[in-house]
Amino acid sequence: MSGGLVLADISAGYGAVQVLHGINLNVEDGSITAVVGANGAGKTTLLRTITGQVRPTAGTIRLGNGADLSRVPVEDMVRHGVALVPEGRGVITELTVEENLRLGGLWRQDRKAATAVLADMYDLFEPLARRRKAAGHQLSGGERQMLALGRALMAAPSLLLLDEPSLGLAPKVTAQILGMLRRLRDDTGLTVLLIEQNVRSALAVADHGVVLNLGRVVASRPAAELAGDTDLRHTYLGF
Ligand code: ATP
């Protein structure tokens, strides 16, 4: 399944308040794209629109296979190969690591396949393998983020959406988590769309960078090129 995503002329908002104004975005299959921008630029609204929590007032959202995502109910996203790691991570703190992971694979009919993927998750996230019986609330911030990522991956998505994965994490842990995204891209061809306030870290890991400002795309370029553009950084990203 292709993980590519194409947004064409997307406008969206909340009631009378229009937040996104004609967004065009092309997430290439097998790449990592980072969307960055100041507070209030519309990053979270963009992600909510892609996941169907906010319905666009104009434009189209298509997956690489041509499916129109704006017509897919939120609960069916996973069947279309789309998984979200929400801000705040969405780990169920009363459940154990293993129970959280199994929840991520629940929709799969094939229990054997789900168990195999569980083993893959423990290979990928070694700290989780050591803590499989620990409850979510006993985990460190980094472990929780790994668990949220692992849970989303249990659904074997082709497109992974992440909302602020670095939030509240120490720089070293952020680098570790973002490094895992690269490994997943390289090893499995996963397509990743990442929303981040931590611009430096996001552009360091991404192939492509998109800068949002006041609900409009003001730059869309290779991430390394964006990171090296001092004027653009000063104007829109504050560093
Ligand atoms: P942040 O990183 O601070 O969350 P952001 O780039 O993700 O910023 P959004 O959260 O998408 O930006 O917010 C964009 C604009 O939409 C802001 O002006 C915000 O006040 C407005 N907004 C966000 N959520 C709502 C809502 N539920 N109702 C009305 N307006 C909202």
Boltz pocket constraint, residues with backbone or C-beta under 6 A from the ligand:
constraints:
  - pocket:
      binder: B
      contacts: [[A, 14], [A, 17], [A, 19], [A, 37], [A, 38], [A, 39], [A, 40], [A, 41], [A, 42], [A, 43], [A, 44], [A, 45], [A, 46], [A, 197]]
      max_distance: 6.0
